Structures are given as structure tokens and as C-alpha cells.
Amino acid sequence: MQNFGSWSVLTTNFLIVLFIAMNGVTFSSILHLCNGKWRFAVRRLACSMSVLFPIAGILLVVLLAKGGSTFTWMAQPHDAAHPISEWLNYPFLVIREIAGFLFIWFLYSLFIKYQAASDVDQSYAAQRRFRNIALLIPVAYVLYGTMVAWDFEMTQLLGWHSASYGFYTFQSYFQMFLGFFTVVVFFLIRSGKLTKELPAHIMNYMAQFMLGMTILWTYLYFTQYLIMWYGRFPEDMNRYFNMMNHDFAPLWWTFLALKFVIPFCTLAITPNRHNPPVIAMVGGSILVGTWIERYTWIAGSVDPKFYHIPMSSLADILFTVGVAVVSWIAVKWAMTRQGLIRA
């Protein structure tokens, strides 16, 4: 675990890329099920993020191939006080992660296919088929998102458990996607490269959505902490105290400011929800805050001598910049190929 700090950066990058790929479709599915009229303006742009699935798959294989570096419990002593559970059987973990990833990729690709078909085929059968697949997307997102949260984050500290950790995590990633997508939409509008102009109210709708999801994320963040603190579970609280009060304290309070304080205090003011540059700034704040949040939970699960402040080593920078550049090239290629932006 000597290099766990840098390896945690790679794990964090994988999770960010994976959930951006997933949430483009999840976002479109939710808008469809809620009958949001503005979905037609953004759903193809959002679904183009699914091009990141192959990149996430490659990162997943790398992380699973180096299991001892990715999962701290493999290097932790197992005793009567902290026995290893059947869930942490490594072959089983590899099988469920790969099978889950392939299933999600297939299901989400099916959604995109049926969505495109529903645009040209207005028959009852085509529309019902699309609705049925849209109903499955949130269910699959919750189940798969919970499994990923448990495997790559919650169980990093052997014996630590939170009943709401899955909900807290996949909600955090959805809030992150809204921030990321808002930034992308803002710059696409400013660049003038969109082949079809977006309505002026789209940024306002994204601001309202981000505000709502910020409030929900904050509720889940506090609820998880409150249960353990109020219930006086010292072993469970130690993980919080190690991150909140020791070496990772600057990161902990930074992501709380970036994901709650700045978004809420900014978007709660009505005029700011009609100011695209301000909305994009809030989206960027949420995106950066989520990256720090996920790294803090993963790297902060081990003894301080095994981790470091992120981006303080060349490996951290190379991992992150490399993944970001490749991901952006892929997204730009997908948008161009689908005729959403001009080359």
C-alpha cells in the first residue's frame, strides 16, 4: 500500500469517468419519465457521454488486475474483530464488477437505441418500448451504483459499514454530472459550435436541477454522519474523525464548501439562476468538489503514511490529465459524429 495515494487518484478518475458515462443516460431517462418538455433539447447531448464507457472499462480492468493496490482490505490483517466477509471474496468481486459493468453498458446502449427509434417512429409500440427501458434505467443505476460504492469506497476500511453509503454516493455522482454537463453546455453555447441552438432557458433549468440535487446531497451527507455520531458508534466515527480532523481535513472541508456552501449560497439567489457564467461556475465547483470528495473517502481509509494530498506528485497529474484529455477527445468525437457540433 506504499503507493496507495497515487493509486487512489486512478480509482477516483475511473469512478468519475464511469458515472459521467452512466449519468448522461440516467439524466435523459429521468427527464423522460418526468415528462420534461426540455428533454428534447438536451438528451442527445447528454447521451453522447456514453462514449466514455470503453475508457471506464479499460480503467476497471487495470484496477482489478492490480487488486492488492486498489482494495486496501486485501492487505489488511483479518482477525476475529474484523473478519473478512463473503462479499469481499476477490474472485466474486471481479466477476460481479465485470458482469455489472457489461450489463449496464448493454442496457444503457439499448436505451440510446430505443430513444433514437422513438424520434422517428411515433407508433404506440415504439413509444411504449422506449418508456419501458426508461423505467429500468433508474433501477439499474441504483443497484449498480450501490455495488460500485461498496466495492471501491465503503469497504476500503475493513469492518466499516454505512446503510446509506450507496445512496449518498450515487446521489453525489448525479449531482456531479449535472455540474459537469452544465459546464459542457455553457462552453458549447459560447463556442457557437452547436448545430442546433439550445433554448435560452436551458441554463436556468440546469441551475434549478443543481440546486435541488445539492440540497438532497447535503441531506444524505449529514444524515449518514448524524446516525453514527448520535448513536455513539466510536469505531464507525473514527473514519470520519481521521478525515475531518487530521491530514485530510483541508480536503474534507474544501469539498463540503465546493459541493454545498458555494452551490447553495449562489443558486438560492434567484438572479444567479439566470446568469449563465455564474451557473457554469457553480457547475465547475461541484465537479471539482466531487473529485476531491471521492479521493478523500478512498485514500483516507488507510493510515496517513500511505496517502498524500492529491496532485502533489507527478504520477497524480499524469493519471488525471491523461484520462481527462482522452475522455474529452472521445466526447468531442461522439458529438461531431452524431452531428451535434460542427467539426
C-alpha positions as CSV (number, residue, x, y, z in Angstrom):
1,M,0.0,0.0,0.0
2,Q,3.0,2.3,-0.2
3,N,1.7,3.9,-3.4
4,F,-2.0,3.9,-2.3
5,G,-2.3,7.7,-2.6
6,S,-1.4,7.8,-6.3
7,W,-3.4,4.6,-6.9
8,S,-6.4,6.3,-5.3
9,V,-6.2,9.0,-7.9
10,L,-6.5,6.4,-10.6
11,T,-9.5,4.9,-8.8
12,T,-11.1,8.3,-8.4
13,N,-10.6,9.1,-12.1
14,F,-12.2,5.7,-13.1
15,L,-15.3,6.4,-10.9
16,I,-15.7,10.0,-12.3
17,V,-15.5,8.8,-15.9
18,L,-17.8,5.8,-15.2
19,F,-20.5,7.9,-13.7
20,I,-20.3,10.6,-16.3
21,A,-20.9,7.9,-18.9
22,M,-23.8,6.5,-16.9
23,N,-25.5,9.7,-15.8
24,G,-25.9,11.1,-19.3
25,V,-28.4,8.3,-19.9
26,T,-29.8,8.4,-16.4
27,F,-30.4,12.1,-16.7
28,S,-32.2,11.6,-20.0
29,S,-34.3,8.7,-18.5
30,I,-35.4,10.8,-15.6
31,L,-36.4,13.7,-17.8
32,H,-38.4,11.3,-20.0
33,L,-40.2,9.7,-17.0
34,C,-41.0,13.2,-15.6
35,N,-42.2,14.3,-19.0
36,G,-39.8,17.2,-19.0
37,K,-40.5,19.1,-22.3
38,W,-36.9,20.4,-22.4
39,R,-35.5,16.9,-22.6
40,F,-35.7,17.1,-26.4
41,A,-33.1,19.9,-26.4
42,V,-30.5,18.2,-24.3
43,R,-31.0,14.4,-24.3
44,R,-28.8,13.6,-27.3
45,L,-26.0,15.8,-25.9
46,A,-26.3,14.0,-22.5
47,C,-26.4,10.5,-24.0
48,S,-23.3,11.3,-26.1
49,M,-21.4,10.9,-22.8
50,S,-21.9,7.2,-23.1
51,V,-18.9,7.2,-25.4
52,L,-16.8,7.1,-22.2
53,F,-17.9,3.6,-21.3
54,P,-14.9,2.0,-23.2
55,I,-12.5,4.3,-21.3
56,A,-14.1,3.4,-18.0
57,G,-13.9,-0.3,-18.9
58,I,-10.2,-0.1,-19.6
59,L,-9.6,1.6,-16.2
60,L,-11.7,-1.0,-14.5
61,V,-9.6,-3.8,-15.9
62,V,-6.4,-2.1,-14.8
63,L,-7.8,-1.6,-11.3
64,L,-9.0,-5.2,-11.0
65,A,-5.7,-6.5,-12.3
66,K,-3.9,-4.7,-9.5
67,G,-6.3,-5.7,-6.8
68,G,-3.8,-5.5,-4.0
69,S,-3.2,-1.9,-4.8
70,T,-6.8,-1.0,-5.4
71,F,-8.5,-2.6,-2.4
72,T,-6.9,-1.9,0.9
73,W,-8.7,-4.8,2.7
74,M,-6.6,-7.3,0.7
75,A,-3.5,-6.0,2.6
76,Q,-5.2,-5.6,6.0
77,P,-4.9,-8.3,8.7
78,H,-8.1,-10.3,9.2
79,D,-8.9,-11.3,12.7
80,A,-11.9,-12.1,14.9
81,A,-12.7,-8.4,15.4
82,H,-12.6,-7.7,11.7
83,P,-13.4,-10.9,9.8
84,I,-13.5,-10.9,6.1
85,S,-17.0,-11.3,4.7
86,E,-18.2,-13.4,1.8
87,W,-18.8,-10.1,0.0
88,L,-15.1,-9.5,0.0
89,N,-14.2,-12.6,-1.9
90,Y,-11.9,-11.3,-4.6
91,P,-12.8,-13.6,-7.4
92,F,-16.5,-12.9,-6.7
93,L,-15.7,-9.2,-6.7
94,V,-14.0,-9.3,-10.1
95,I,-16.9,-11.3,-11.6
96,R,-19.6,-9.0,-10.3
97,E,-17.8,-5.9,-11.3
98,I,-17.2,-7.0,-14.8
99,A,-20.6,-8.6,-15.2
100,G,-22.3,-5.5,-13.8
101,F,-20.3,-3.1,-16.0
102,L,-21.1,-5.1,-19.1
103,F,-24.8,-5.3,-18.2
104,I,-25.1,-1.6,-17.6
105,W,-23.2,-0.8,-20.8
106,F,-25.6,-3.0,-22.7
107,L,-28.8,-1.7,-21.0
108,Y,-27.8,2.0,-21.4
109,S,-26.9,1.4,-25.1
110,L,-30.3,-0.2,-25.5
111,F,-31.9,3.0,-24.1
112,I,-30.0,5.2,-26.6
113,K,-31.1,2.9,-29.4
114,Y,-34.7,3.0,-28.4
115,Q,-34.6,6.7,-27.8
116,A,-33.4,7.3,-31.3
117,A,-36.1,4.9,-32.7
118,S,-38.8,6.8,-30.8
119,D,-37.8,10.0,-32.5
120,V,-38.7,8.6,-36.0
121,D,-41.3,6.0,-35.1
122,Q,-44.3,7.6,-33.3
123,S,-46.2,4.3,-33.1
124,Y,-47.6,3.1,-29.7
125,A,-45.3,0.1,-29.7
126,A,-42.1,2.1,-30.2
127,Q,-43.1,4.7,-27.6
128,R,-44.1,2.0,-25.1
129,R,-40.8,0.1,-25.7
130,F,-38.8,3.2,-25.0
131,R,-40.8,4.0,-21.9
132,N,-40.2,0.5,-20.5
133,I,-36.5,0.7,-21.0
134,A,-36.5,4.2,-19.4
135,L,-38.2,2.7,-16.4
136,L,-35.4,0.2,-16.0
137,I,-32.6,2.8,-16.1
138,P,-33.1,4.3,-12.6
139,V,-33.4,0.9,-11.0
140,A,-30.2,-0.3,-12.7
141,Y,-28.4,2.9,-11.7
142,V,-29.3,2.5,-8.1
143,L,-28.3,-1.2,-7.9
144,Y,-25.1,-0.9,-9.8
145,G,-24.2,2.4,-8.2
146,T,-24.6,0.9,-4.8
147,M,-22.4,-2.1,-5.7
148,V,-19.6,0.2,-7.1
149,A,-19.8,2.4,-4.0
150,W,-19.5,-0.6,-1.7
151,D,-16.6,-2.2,-3.6
152,F,-14.5,0.8,-4.4
153,E,-15.2,3.1,-1.4
154,M,-17.1,1.8,1.6
155,T,-15.2,-1.5,2.2
156,Q,-11.8,0.1,1.8
157,L,-11.8,0.2,5.6
158,L,-12.4,-3.4,6.8
159,G,-15.4,-3.7,9.1
160,W,-16.7,-0.2,8.4
161,H,-20.3,0.0,7.2
162,S,-23.0,2.5,6.5
163,A,-26.5,1.6,5.4
164,S,-26.9,4.8,3.4
165,Y,-23.5,4.9,1.8
166,G,-24.7,3.7,-1.6
167,F,-27.5,6.3,-1.7
168,Y,-25.1,9.1,-0.5
169,T,-22.5,8.1,-3.2
170,F,-24.6,7.6,-6.4
171,Q,-26.5,10.8,-5.5
172,S,-23.2,12.6,-5.2
173,Y,-22.2,11.4,-8.7
174,F,-25.6,12.5,-10.1
175,Q,-25.0,16.0,-8.7
176,M,-21.5,15.9,-10.2
177,F,-22.9,15.0,-13.6
178,L,-25.3,18.0,-13.5
179,G,-22.4,20.3,-12.8
180,F,-20.2,18.7,-15.5
181,F,-23.0,18.8,-18.1
182,T,-23.8,22.4,-17.2
183,V,-20.2,23.4,-17.9
184,V,-20.1,21.5,-21.2
185,V,-23.4,23.1,-22.3
186,F,-22.2,26.6,-21.3
187,F,-19.0,26.3,-23.4
188,L,-20.7,24.7,-26.3
189,I,-23.2,27.6,-26.4
190,R,-20.4,30.2,-26.1
191,S,-18.3,28.5,-28.8
192,G,-21.1,28.6,-31.3
193,K,-20.3,25.1,-32.5
194,L,-23.7,23.6,-31.7
195,T,-25.5,22.6,-34.9
196,K,-28.9,23.3,-33.2
197,E,-29.2,26.3,-30.9
198,L,-30.4,25.5,-27.4
199,P,-33.2,27.4,-25.8
200,A,-32.1,30.3,-23.5
201,H,-33.9,28.8,-20.5
202,I,-31.8,25.6,-20.5
203,M,-29.1,27.1,-18.2
204,N,-31.8,28.2,-15.8
205,Y,-33.3,24.7,-15.7
206,M,-29.9,23.2,-15.1
207,A,-29.4,25.7,-12.2
208,Q,-32.7,24.7,-10.6
209,F,-31.8,21.0,-11.0
210,M,-28.4,21.5,-9.5
211,L,-29.9,23.4,-6.5
212,G,-32.3,20.6,-5.8
213,M,-29.7,17.9,-6.0
214,T,-27.3,19.9,-3.9
215,I,-29.9,20.1,-1.1
216,L,-30.5,16.3,-1.4
217,W,-26.8,15.5,-1.4
218,T,-26.3,17.7,1.7
219,Y,-29.2,15.9,3.5
220,L,-27.6,12.5,2.8
221,Y,-24.1,13.7,3.8
222,F,-25.4,14.9,7.1
223,T,-27.8,12.0,7.8
224,Q,-25.0,9.4,7.4
225,Y,-22.8,11.3,9.8
226,L,-25.6,12.1,12.3
227,I,-26.7,8.5,12.7
228,M,-23.2,7.4,13.7
229,W,-22.5,10.4,15.9
230,Y,-25.8,10.4,17.6
231,G,-25.7,6.6,18.0
232,R,-22.3,6.9,19.5
233,F,-20.6,4.3,17.3
234,P,-16.9,5.0,18.0
235,E,-15.5,2.6,15.5
236,D,-17.7,4.0,12.7
237,M,-16.9,7.6,13.7
238,N,-13.2,7.0,13.6
239,R,-13.2,7.1,9.8
240,Y,-14.9,10.5,9.9
241,F,-12.6,11.8,12.5
242,N,-9.5,10.7,10.6
243,M,-10.6,12.6,7.5
244,M,-12.2,15.6,9.2
245,N,-9.6,16.4,11.9
246,H,-6.3,15.2,10.6
247,D,-4.2,15.2,7.4
248,F,-7.2,15.2,5.1
249,A,-9.1,18.0,7.0
250,P,-8.3,20.6,4.3
251,L,-9.7,18.3,1.6
252,W,-12.8,17.4,3.7
253,W,-13.9,20.9,4.4
254,T,-13.0,22.0,0.8
255,F,-15.3,19.5,-0.8
256,L,-18.1,20.5,1.6
257,A,-17.6,24.1,0.6
258,L,-17.5,23.3,-3.2
259,K,-20.5,20.9,-3.1
260,F,-22.8,22.6,-0.7
261,V,-21.8,26.1,0.5
262,I,-20.9,27.7,-2.9
263,P,-23.7,26.0,-4.9
264,F,-26.5,26.6,-2.3
265,C,-25.5,30.2,-1.4
266,T,-25.1,31.1,-5.1
267,L,-28.1,29.4,-6.6
268,A,-30.5,30.2,-3.8
269,I,-30.3,33.8,-5.1
270,T,-32.8,34.0,-7.9
271,P,-30.9,36.4,-10.3
272,N,-27.9,34.0,-10.2
273,R,-30.1,31.2,-11.7
274,H,-30.5,33.4,-14.8
275,N,-26.8,34.2,-15.2
276,P,-25.0,31.5,-17.4
277,P,-21.4,32.3,-16.3
278,V,-22.4,32.1,-12.6
279,I,-24.3,28.8,-13.2
280,A,-21.3,27.4,-15.1
281,M,-19.0,28.4,-12.2
282,V,-21.2,26.6,-9.8
283,G,-21.2,23.5,-12.0
284,G,-17.4,23.6,-12.1
285,S,-17.3,23.9,-8.3
286,I,-19.5,20.8,-7.9
287,L,-17.3,18.8,-10.4
288,V,-14.1,19.6,-8.6
289,G,-15.7,19.1,-5.2
290,T,-16.9,15.6,-6.2
291,W,-13.4,14.6,-7.3
292,I,-11.9,15.7,-4.0
293,E,-14.8,14.0,-2.1
294,R,-14.3,10.7,-3.7
295,Y,-10.5,10.8,-3.4
296,T,-10.9,11.7,0.3
297,W,-13.1,8.7,1.0
298,I,-10.9,6.3,-0.9
299,A,-7.4,7.4,0.1
300,G,-8.4,8.5,3.6
301,S,-9.4,4.9,4.5
302,V,-5.8,3.9,5.3
303,D,-3.1,5.0,7.7
304,P,-1.9,8.6,6.9
305,K,1.6,7.3,5.9
306,F,0.1,5.6,2.9
307,Y,-1.6,8.6,1.3
308,H,-0.9,12.2,0.3
309,I,-2.6,15.4,-0.8
310,P,-3.7,14.7,-4.4
311,M,-1.8,16.3,-7.3
312,S,1.3,16.6,-5.2
313,S,3.1,14.0,-7.3
314,L,3.9,13.7,-11.0
315,A,2.0,10.4,-11.2
316,D,-1.2,12.0,-9.9
317,I,-1.0,14.7,-12.5
318,L,-0.2,12.4,-15.4
319,F,-3.0,10.0,-14.4
320,T,-5.6,12.7,-14.2
321,V,-4.5,14.8,-17.2
322,G,-4.2,11.7,-19.4
323,V,-7.7,10.5,-18.5
324,A,-9.2,13.9,-18.9
325,V,-7.7,14.5,-22.3
326,V,-8.6,11.1,-23.7
327,S,-12.1,11.5,-22.4
328,W,-12.6,14.9,-23.9
329,I,-11.3,13.7,-27.3
330,A,-13.8,10.8,-27.2
331,V,-16.7,13.1,-26.2
332,K,-15.9,15.6,-28.9
333,W,-15.6,12.8,-31.5
334,A,-19.0,11.4,-30.4
335,M,-20.7,14.8,-30.6
336,T,-19.2,15.5,-34.0
337,R,-20.1,12.1,-35.4
338,Q,-23.7,12.4,-34.2
339,G,-24.0,15.9,-35.8
340,L,-24.4,17.7,-32.5
341,I,-21.5,20.0,-33.0
342,R,-19.5,21.3,-36.0
343,A,-16.1,19.8,-36.6
